[in-house]
Amino acid sequence: MRYNFFAAKSGPATLRAIVQPSSKVKTGPCQNLKHMKRSKKVFQLKNEFLKLQNDLLHGISAELQRIGRPVYMDELKEFPFKIELRRHTDAFILDANGLPAITLEYHQATVRTLSDFTALGEIEQADLLVTLDCLSVLENTVPVPPASFEPVVPGQYISHEQGDRDCWICLCGNYPESHGFYPCDSWGDPMEPTVGSGWLELYRCEQCGRIIDQNTHLVSGINNSPKEREEQ
């Protein structure tokens, strides 16, 4: 900015400042053309992004049709989604409209399409790519649980000490300082809860064999004769 000072013509000598812009913003045809080109490029990239996302969703739908059954999370060789969503995801299915969806286990079963999650930014394209890659190597056979696995009546939950969700009390009366609880897979067989192992945050009660979700405390089955746990 450039300042121009001068004295008043009458009265006490004073100074006043007139502020004048030193330069003008250029808004000619060239600048407008550059802006239009940038906007067009952004629009093209957005369309390519949405096309890729739709292609991935169609691919997942096709794989689920080929497999012909629900695909459970622990069948995948790699696990997509953020941990908050992953821990509640039960299976991949096609909904009543043939759209790829997941069943969620909270205190009651919920079905939501993958496109619902992508619209909210809760599932990213990388998650869809991992899901498609994992589904593409699965056969259309139903996984057979071990003979020692027993299903349970839906809606069973263990309890915990008041004010301490980590101090579990199983339906059989077991608690951590008694027989305890150990990490297991969906069938109740022991497994290491390491990164990349596919552990679904399940524990098995060492007294009655109940398989318990760490976050919801839901009982999903019983295994009274699991594989031997490797001692560390």
Buried (B, 14 or more C-beta within 10 A) or exposed (E): EEEEEEEEEEEEEEEEEEEEEEEEEEEEEEEEEEEEEEEEEEEEEEEEEEEEBEEBBEBBBBBBEEBEBBBBBBBBEEBBBEEEBBBBBBBBBBBEEEBBBBBBBEEEEEBBBBBBBBEEEBBBEEBBBBBBBBBEEBEEEEEEBEEBBBEBEEEBEBEBEEEEEEEBBBBBEBBBEBBBBBBBBBBBBBBEBEEEEBBBBBBBBBBBBBBBBBBBBBBBBBBEEBBEBEEE
